[in-house]
Amino acid sequence: MSIELDSVSFAYGRRARSILSRMSYTVPDGLTVLLGPNGAGKTTTLKLAAGVNQPDQGTVRLGGLPSHSKAYRLKVAWMPQTITAMTGLTAREQVAYTGWLKGMNRRAAWDASAEALKQVRMTEHSDMKAKRLSGGQLRRVGVACALVHGAEVLLLDEPTAGMDPTQRRIFRDLVLGLASREVQVLLSTHDVADLAEEADHVTTLTEGTITFSGSTADFLAHAPASVPEARRAESAYSALTGYRATR
Ligand SMILES: Nc1ncnc2c1ncn2[C@@H]1O[C@H](COP(=O)(O)OP(=O)(O)OP(=O)(O)O)[C@@H](O)[C@H]1O
């Protein structure tokens, strides 16, 4: 079962220009990296896929469930670009609270919170006030919030932005582990080197248009044969979009 955007159009406001026009896209299985430059429409696409925003035209569905339904939102978890630490709450309380908001009872949310924090390797910080966590730690709490209610699809918006190389590595291993446990993951980034080579699929978005969606092998095949292995993802991205990759 996959999220399907069917001929979706979206503008921020009635008179605003359309950010997406008749976009059709099926989120692939496994781990997909959504690549695109600043302003390409990655966040907009993820918010539509999460049911946070509704399309002006077209439909967003998961196995027949429309994205405005509660059942849809229970199957899908979205991690926004900015995670807000809740004043006064510990990391564990913040994650449990998110589970409770998703409809879990208090006990289940409390237990699931510990499990989700374990998955993101934050157990030792679970009793720290969320406000006192570092940016990278707070992002991991954000992932735990996305994991807490056992969603089938995780939509992660620029989850590695602002992380140092060590945190990036921890995060990369975490995401790879999640996707291998049969959770569908769609992760946006403008850092091509991030995960593109380890992902199962790559989708590129340029000015609101999907310019490529396919297997990672097919994506990398767009790099000229002469390009060294370490630069293949960046080169394939430039060949497909005309944009230089950023780091
Ligand atoms: N709330 C908003 N109101 C009006 N316009 C918006 C709003 N959010 C985004 N936009 C516009 O929509 C377009 C796509 O933005 P979006 O955030 O989806 O891109 P993105 O690919 O996620 O970019 P970034 O990598 O910078 O996060 C941009 O032109 C942006 O200015």
PDBQT file of the ligand as one rigid body, heavy atoms in Angstrom, charges set to zero:
ROOT
HETATM    1  N1  LIG A 301       3.240  29.080   3.745  1.00  0.00    +0.000 N 
HETATM    2  C1  LIG A 301       3.590  29.494   2.532  1.00  0.00    +0.000 A 
HETATM    3  N2  LIG A 301       2.980  30.535   1.960  1.00  0.00    +0.000 NA
HETATM    4  C2  LIG A 301       3.306  30.970   0.716  1.00  0.00    +0.000 A 
HETATM    5  N3  LIG A 301       4.233  30.390  -0.058  1.00  0.00    +0.000 NA
HETATM    6  C3  LIG A 301       4.881  29.337   0.455  1.00  0.00    +0.000 A 
HETATM    7  C4  LIG A 301       4.602  28.830   1.772  1.00  0.00    +0.000 A 
HETATM    8  N4  LIG A 301       5.399  27.757   1.998  1.00  0.00    +0.000 NA
HETATM    9  C5  LIG A 301       6.145  27.611   0.884  1.00  0.00    +0.000 A 
HETATM   10  N5  LIG A 301       5.835  28.542  -0.032  1.00  0.00    +0.000 N 
HETATM   11  C6  LIG A 301       6.427  28.671  -1.381  1.00  0.00    +0.000 C 
HETATM   12  O1  LIG A 301       6.240  27.430  -2.042  1.00  0.00    +0.000 OA
HETATM   13  C7  LIG A 301       7.387  27.107  -2.851  1.00  0.00    +0.000 C 
HETATM   14  C8  LIG A 301       7.849  25.703  -2.480  1.00  0.00    +0.000 C 
HETATM   15  O2  LIG A 301       8.254  25.721  -1.110  1.00  0.00    +0.000 OA
HETATM   16  P1  LIG A 301       8.653  24.397  -0.341  1.00  0.00    +0.000 P 
HETATM   17  O3  LIG A 301       8.895  24.797   1.081  1.00  0.00    +0.000 OA
HETATM   18  O4  LIG A 301       7.652  23.335  -0.598  1.00  0.00    +0.000 OA
HETATM   19  O5  LIG A 301      10.021  24.011  -1.063  1.00  0.00    +0.000 OA
HETATM   20  P2  LIG A 301      11.206  23.072  -0.585  1.00  0.00    +0.000 P 
HETATM   21  O6  LIG A 301      11.641  22.305  -1.763  1.00  0.00    +0.000 OA
HETATM   22  O7  LIG A 301      10.793  22.288   0.619  1.00  0.00    +0.000 OA
HETATM   23  O8  LIG A 301      12.312  24.122  -0.169  1.00  0.00    +0.000 OA
HETATM   24  P3  LIG A 301      13.448  24.068   0.989  1.00  0.00    +0.000 P 
HETATM   25  O9  LIG A 301      14.479  23.085   0.535  1.00  0.00    +0.000 OA
HETATM   26  O10 LIG A 301      13.968  25.468   1.004  1.00  0.00    +0.000 OA
HETATM   27  O11 LIG A 301      12.784  23.689   2.278  1.00  0.00    +0.000 OA
HETATM   28  C9  LIG A 301       8.418  28.202  -2.585  1.00  0.00    +0.000 C 
HETATM   29  O12 LIG A 301       8.344  29.118  -3.653  1.00  0.00    +0.000 OA
HETATM   30  C10 LIG A 301       7.931  28.860  -1.323  1.00  0.00    +0.000 C 
HETATM   31  O13 LIG A 301       8.259  30.215  -1.304  1.00  0.00    +0.000 OA
ENDROOT
TORSDOF 0
